[in-house]
Amino acid sequence: MREALVGLVRSLGYEARSFASAEDFLACDDLERFACTITDIQMPGMNGFELKQRLDERHSTLPVVMITARTEPGLEQKALSSGATYFLH
């Protein structure tokens, strides 16, 4: 799914880079060069909500788009309340 999303973003003319985990993304030395991040809510290790919290702790203004295939009620509201810029189900 991650590689398919990168391919889609690139097909639209944007540069895109993928990371195997939220932890790998946060370890990147040049986070400020990204225009936004697209993250799944459910991932091995750190989830999308935790990633957003860590970015907030770093005072990052990077827009975060959260995606998920999960269907439980209130998930979109939780994502937007956490500060996600957009939510895709």
Secondary structure, DSSP 8 states (H G I E B T S, - for coil): -HHHHHHHHHHTT------SSHHHHHT-TTGGG-S-EEEESS-SSS-HHHHHHHHHHTT----EEEE-----TTHHHHHHHTT-SEEE-
